Amino acid sequence: MKTISSVMVMMAMLVGLVLCGAAQAEDMGEEFMEHDELMSEAEIRAYLQQTLPEALPELDELKAEYPLEYNEILEEYSHEIRYWEEIRVNHPEAFARSLEAEQLEYKSFDLGEQIFDTQDPAQRDQLTAELRTILERIFDLRMAEAEFEVQAIEQELQELTSMLETRRQHREQIIDRRLAELAGDHDAMVWW
């Protein structure tokens, strides 16, 4: 039986799965988060079975030992899965990286437990080497995610800077247009 802290870590991992790549998808808008209808437990479990089956045993344990937290996680999943699907559709590379990193995170926890439980030094060394390889891969995946996020932020900054420059160049026209709006001047040249 796991302690509450290890279950909380696993809860964080479950939620982390759907949160990964969030910054990469900011340009998609938030319309997918406006769904009022929550997904059913069966729909959530089916989605996880398809994308991250490693999460289901921990989710089952959470349901058995901490039913209130389980229900809260399901509600979060209902919203986050829609968000994650937007990432999958619009940024498949980011989705693949995030999914691989989460799968490896589960494997790293399992290896960590095996190392902790192993008395044989040779097997312990082998498992430790395997865990290190996995951690290196997770690190590389997370770095790629961060680089992608930085590129997206830089692109957004460039677009905002360009818009500011355009507005700066057209300052008088913008002010004149707003003045006309507020003064009630009706321009015959305005589009219907």
MIGUZA-548136 format. One line per 4 residues: number of its first residue (from 1); their letters; for each residue x, y negated, z negated of N, C-alpha, C, O. Coordinates in steps of 0.1 Angstrom, whole numbers. Last residue first. Example, Ala and Ser with C-alpha at 12.3 -4.5 7.8 and 13.67 -1.06 7.14 Angstrom:
# MIGUZA-548136
2	SA	128/22/-71/137/11/-71/129/0/-79/134/-11/-80 | 132/57/-78/123/45/-78/132/33/-78/142/33/-85
# end
This chain:
# MIGUZA-548136
192	WWVM	-205/-489/447/-219/-488/442/-219/-483/428/-229/-481/422 | -176/-508/443/-182/-496/448/-195/-494/440/-196/-496/428 | -176/-543/447/-174/-531/438/-182/-520/444/-192/-521/450 | -181/-566/461/-171/-556/467/-169/-544/458/-160/-535/461
188	ADHD	-196/-582/447/-203/-575/458/-193/-565/464/-198/-556/472 | -195/-584/413/-187/-585/425/-194/-576/436/-196/-565/434 | -209/-602/389/-211/-590/397/-204/-592/411/-208/-601/418 | -199/-611/358/-198/-614/372/-199/-601/380/-193/-592/377
184	GALE	-199/-608/330/-211/-605/338/-211/-608/352/-221/-608/359 | -178/-611/315/-185/-623/318/-198/-620/326/-206/-629/328 | -167/-585/315/-173/-591/302/-181/-603/305/-191/-606/297 | -159/-582/342/-169/-573/335/-175/-579/323/-188/-579/322
180	ALRR	-141/-603/344/-153/-603/352/-163/-594/346/-175/-597/346 | -121/-594/326/-128/-607/324/-141/-608/332/-151/-612/326 | -113/-571/340/-120/-570/327/-127/-583/323/-138/-582/318 | -101/-582/362/-112/-573/364/-120/-572/351/-132/-572/351
176	DIIQ	-81/-598/351/-91/-604/359/-104/-595/360/-115/-600/359 | -65/-577/340/-71/-587/331/-83/-594/338/-93/-596/332 | -57/-564/363/-64/-557/353/-72/-567/344/-83/-564/340 | -43/-585/377/-55/-579/383/-64/-571/372/-76/-572/372
172	ERHQ	-22/-589/359/-32/-600/362/-45/-594/368/-56/-599/364 | -8/-564/359/-14/-570/347/-25/-580/350/-36/-579/344 | 5/-547/376/-9/-551/379/-16/-558/368/-28/-558/367 | 28/-540/363/29/-546/376/16/-552/380/15/-562/388
168	RRTE	18/-526/341/26/-538/339/26/-546/352/25/-559/352 | 7/-504/354/-2/-514/347/5/-527/344/-1/-538/346 | 31/-492/362/20/-496/372/11/-506/366/8/-516/372 | 43/-487/338/49/-496/347/39/-501/358/40/-512/361
164	LMST	24/-468/327/27/-481/320/33/-491/330/30/-503/330 | 27/-447/345/14/-454/344/16/-468/337/10/-478/341 | 54/-440/339/50/-445/353/37/-452/352/36/-463/359 | 51/-432/313/60/-443/316/57/-449/330/56/-461/332
160	LEQL	34/-409/317/30/-421/309/38/-433/312/33/-444/313 | 51/-393/332/38/-397/338/33/-410/330/28/-419/336 | 72/-389/314/75/-395/327/62/-401/333/62/-412/338 | 58/-375/294/64/-388/291/67/-396/304/64/-408/305
156	EQEI	51/-352/308/41/-360/303/46/-374/300/40/-384/303 | 77/-342/311/69/-345/323/58/-355/319/55/-364/326 | 85/-338/284/93/-347/293/85/-352/305/85/-363/309 | 67/-318/277/66/-331/270/74/-342/279/69/-353/280
152	AQVE	75/-298/294/61/-303/295/60/-316/289/54/-325/294 | 101/-294/284/99/-298/298/85/-304/300/84/-314/307 | 95/-285/258/103/-298/260/101/-303/274/99/-315/276 | 82/-261/264/75/-272/258/82/-285/259/75/-295/262
148	FEAE	104/-247/275/92/-250/283/84/-261/277/79/-270/285 | 120/-245/253/124/-253/264/113/-256/274/112/-267/279 | 104/-229/237/107/-243/232/111/-251/244/108/-263/245 | 104/-205/252/91/-212/249/94/-227/245/87/-236/250
144	AMRL	131/-200/250/125/-202/263/112/-209/262/109/-218/269 | 133/-195/223/140/-206/228/134/-210/242/133/-221/245 | 117/-172/221/113/-184/214/120/-196/220/114/-207/221 | 134/-154/236/120/-157/240/115/-170/234/109/-178/241
140	DFIR	157/-154/220/158/-159/233/144/-163/239/142/-173/246 | 146/-143/196/152/-156/196/152/-162/210/148/-174/212 | 139/-118/206/129/-126/201/134/-141/201/127/-150/205 | 165/-108/212/155/-110/222/144/-119/218/140/-128/226
136	ELIT	176/-107/186/182/-115/196/173/-118/208/172/-129/213 | 159/-88/174/159/-102/169/165/-112/179/161/-123/181 | 167/-66/189/153/-71/190/153/-85/185/146/-93/192 | 193/-63/180/191/-65/194/177/-71/196/174/-79/205
132	RLEA	189/-59/153/196/-71/157/193/-73/172/191/-85/176 | 176/-34/153/169/-46/148/176/-58/153/169/-68/157 | 197/-18/162/185/-19/170/177/-32/166/172/-39/175 | 215/-21/140/219/-25/154/207/-27/163/206/-37/170
128	TLQD	199/-9/121/203/-23/119/207/-29/133/204/-40/136 | 197/17/130/185/9/129/188/-6/128/181/-14/134 | 225/24/127/218/25/140/206/16/140/204/9/150 | 228/21/99/236/13/109/230/12/122/229/2/129
124	RQAP	210/41/90/208/27/86/216/17/96/210/7/100 | 222/63/100/209/60/105/206/45/102/200/38/110 | 245/62/83/247/62/98/233/58/105/233/50/114 | 235/63/57/242/51/62/243/50/77/242/40/83
120	DQTD	204/72/46/215/77/54/222/65/60/216/57/68 | 181/61/35/193/63/26/205/67/34/217/65/29 | 156/39/44/166/48/49/178/49/39/184/39/35 | 139/18/38/136/32/33/147/42/35/147/52/29
116	FIQE	149/-4/51/148/-5/37/146/9/31/151/12/20 | 147/5/77/160/3/72/160/3/57/168/8/50 | 119/6/79/127/18/81/141/17/75/146/25/68 | 113/-21/77/108/-11/67/116/2/67/119/7/57
112	GLDF	126/-30/100/130/-35/87/125/-26/76/133/-23/67 | 110/-18/119/124/-14/118/130/-19/104/137/-12/98 | 86/-31/115/87/-17/114/101/-12/111/104/-4/102 | 94/-57/122/89/-54/108/90/-39/105/94/-35/95
108	SKYE	100/-53/149/111/-57/139/106/-55/125/115/-51/117 | 76/-47/160/86/-37/160/97/-41/150/102/-32/143 | 64/-72/157/58/-60/150/69/-49/149/70/-43/139 | 81/-87/174/79/-90/160/74/-79/152/79/-75/141
104	LQEA	75/-76/199/88/-73/192/88/-77/178/95/-71/170 | 50/-86/202/52/-72/202/65/-68/195/66/-59/187 | 57/-113/203/48/-108/192/49/-93/191/50/-88/180 | 72/-115/226/78/-118/213/70/-113/202/75/-108/192
100	ELSR	54/-107/246/65/-99/243/72/-102/230/75/-93/222 | 36/-129/243/31/-116/240/43/-106/238/43/-99/228 | 53/-150/251/47/-150/238/42/-136/234/44/-132/223 | 59/-143/278/69/-144/268/64/-143/254/69/-137/245
96	AFAE	33/-142/289/41/-130/289/52/-131/278/55/-122/271 | 26/-170/286/18/-159/280/26/-146/278/26/-140/268 | 45/-181/303/45/-185/288/37/-174/281/41/-170/270 | 37/-171/327/50/-168/322/51/-171/307/57/-163/300
92	PHNV	10/-181/331/13/-166/328/26/-163/323/28/-153/316 | -7/-204/325/7/-204/323/11/-189/321/15/-185/309 | -34/-201/331/-27/-213/336/-12/-212/335/-5/-219/342 | -41/-176/319/-46/-180/332/-37/-191/338/-33/-190/350
88	RIEE	-30/-177/294/-27/-166/302/-30/-169/317/-23/-166/326 | -41/-200/283/-27/-200/285/-23/-189/295/-15/-191/304 | -67/-192/282/-64/-203/291/-49/-203/293/-45/-206/305 | -64/-172/263/-68/-168/276/-65/-179/286/-61/-177/298
84	WYRI	-59/-187/240/-49/-179/246/-52/-174/260/-42/-173/268 | -85/-199/237/-73/-207/240/-62/-199/246/-56/-203/256 | -99/-176/231/-103/-184/243/-91/-193/247/-88/-194/259 | -86/-169/208/-85/-160/219/-89/-167/232/-83/-165/243
80	EHSY	-93/-189/190/-79/-188/195/-78/-179/207/-70/-182/216 | -120/-184/183/-116/-197/189/-102/-195/196/-101/-199/208 | -118/-158/172/-129/-162/182/-125/-174/190/-127/-175/202 | -98/-160/153/-95/-153/166/-106/-157/176/-102/-158/188
76	EELI	-112/-173/132/-101/-180/139/-98/-174/153/-96/-181/163 | -129/-152/126/-135/-165/131/-124/-173/138/-127/-179/149 | -111/-133/117/-119/-130/129/-125/-143/135/-126/-145/147 | -101/-146/95/-92/-143/106/-100/-141/119/-97/-146/129
72	ENYE	-124/-145/79/-118/-158/82/-109/-156/95/-109/-165/104 | -126/-117/75/-137/-125/82/-132/-139/87/-136/-143/97 | -102/-113/61/-105/-106/73/-115/-114/81/-113/-117/93 | -107/-126/37/-97/-131/46/-98/-125/60/-96/-132/70
68	LPYE	-127/-109/27/-130/-123/30/-120/-129/39/-123/-136/49 | -114/-83/25/-125/-86/35/-128/-100/37/-132/-104/49 | -88/-70/19/-91/-84/18/-102/-88/28/-100/-95/37 | -86/-42/25/-81/-47/12/-86/-62/9/-87/-66/-3
64	AKLE	-99/-37/49/-101/-28/38/-97/-35/25/-105/-33/15 | -89/-57/66/-103/-55/64/-106/-47/52/-115/-51/44 | -61/-52/65/-66/-65/60/-81/-64/57/-86/-68/47 | -61/-28/78/-57/-28/64/-62/-41/57/-66/-41/46
60	DLEP	-69/-36/103/-77/-26/96/-74/-27/81/-83/-26/72 | -47/-53/110/-61/-58/108/-70/-49/101/-78/-54/93 | -27/-33/111/-27/-44/101/-40/-51/99/-44/-54/87 | -37/-19/133/-35/-13/120/-34/-23/109/-40/-21/98
56	LAEP	-37/-40/154/-49/-34/149/-47/-27/135/-56/-28/127 | -13/-49/165/-20/-57/154/-31/-50/148/-35/-53/136 | -6/-33/185/2/-32/173/-5/-39/161/-2/-36/150 | -21/-40/207/-26/-29/199/-19/-28/186/-24/-22/176
52	LTQQ	-25/-66/223/-16/-63/212/-21/-53/203/-25/-56/192 | -44/-63/245/-32/-72/246/-21/-69/235/-9/-70/238 | -63/-44/240/-58/-45/253/-45/-53/254/-36/-50/262 | -69/-47/213/-65/-34/218/-58/-35/232/-49/-27/235
48	LYAR	-77/-74/214/-64/-70/207/-59/-56/212/-48/-54/214 | -101/-70/227/-91/-79/232/-78/-76/227/-68/-74/234 | -115/-54/209/-112/-49/222/-101/-57/229/-93/-52/236 | -116/-71/187/-108/-58/186/-105/-53/200/-94/-48/202
44	IEAE	-133/-90/197/-120/-94/193/-111/-81/192/-100/-82/197 | -156/-75/202/-150/-82/213/-135/-85/209/-126/-84/217 | -163/-66/176/-160/-56/187/-152/-63/198/-143/-57/204 | -168/-90/163/-157/-83/159/-153/-73/170/-141/-71/172
40	SMLE	-177/-115/189/-181/-105/179/-168/-97/175/-157/-98/181 | -170/-150/190/-169/-136/195/-172/-126/184/-170/-129/173 | -194/-176/185/-182/-168/181/-182/-155/188/-193/-149/191 | -204/-203/204/-207/-189/201/-194/-182/197/-184/-182/205
36	DHEM	-195/-228/212/-202/-226/199/-203/-212/195/-202/-209/183 | -166/-239/227/-176/-229/227/-182/-227/213/-174/-226/203 | -146/-257/228/-159/-262/224/-170/-252/224/-181/-255/222 | -122/-249/237/-124/-248/222/-138/-252/218/-141/-251/206
32	FEEG	-123/-254/264/-124/-240/260/-126/-239/245/-131/-228/240 | -117/-281/265/-131/-277/267/-133/-262/263/-144/-259/259 | -94/-295/261/-99/-287/250/-113/-281/252/-119/-277/243 | -66/-294/285/-78/-300/278/-83/-291/267/-77/-280/265
28	MDEA	-43/-285/295/-55/-279/300/-68/-285/294/-79/-282/298 | -20/-296/284/-26/-303/296/-38/-296/301/-44/-302/311 | -13/-278/264/-20/-290/261/-27/-297/272/-37/-304/271 | 1/-254/267/-13/-255/273/-20/-268/270/-32/-269/274
24	QAAG	24/-255/254/25/-254/268/11/-256/275/11/-260/287 | 16/-255/227/21/-268/233/21/-267/248/20/-277/255 | 9/-228/224/-1/-238/223/4/-251/230/-4/-258/237 | 26/-207/223/24/-213/236/14/-224/236/10/-229/246
20	CLVL	9/-190/198/21/-191/206/18/-197/219/8/-194/226 | -15/-184/187/-11/-198/186/1/-200/195/4/-212/199 | -19/-158/187/-28/-166/196/-24/-180/196/-28/-188/205 | 1/-150/170/0/-144/184/-8/-153/193/-4/-157/204
16	GVLM	-4/-161/146/7/-166/154/6/-162/168/10/-169/177 | -24/-145/136/-28/-158/140/-17/-164/149/-20/-171/159 | -7/-123/131/-18/-121/139/-23/-135/144/-26/-136/156 | 12/-134/113/16/-129/126/5/-128/136/5/-131/148
12	AMMV	-4/-140/92/3/-151/99/7/-147/113/6/-154/122 | -10/-114/84/-21/-123/89/-15/-135/97/-20/-139/107 | 15/-106/77/9/-100/88/-3/-108/93/-5/-109/105 | 18/-122/54/28/-123/65/21/-117/78/23/-123/89
8	MVSS	-3/-112/39/-4/-126/43/6/-128/55/3/-136/64 | 8/-87/34/-5/-88/42/-6/-102/47/-10/-104/58 | 29/-94/18/32/-88/31/20/-88/40/21/-89/52 | 15/-105/-4/24/-113/4/27/-107/18/28/-114/28
4	ITKM	1/-83/-14/-6/-94/-8/3/-103/1/-2/-108/11 | 18/-53/-4/15/-64/-14/7/-74/-6/7/-75/6 | 5/-22/8/13/-34/9/9/-44/-1/-2/-44/-6 | 8/12/0/0/0/0/9/-12/0/19/-13/-7
# end
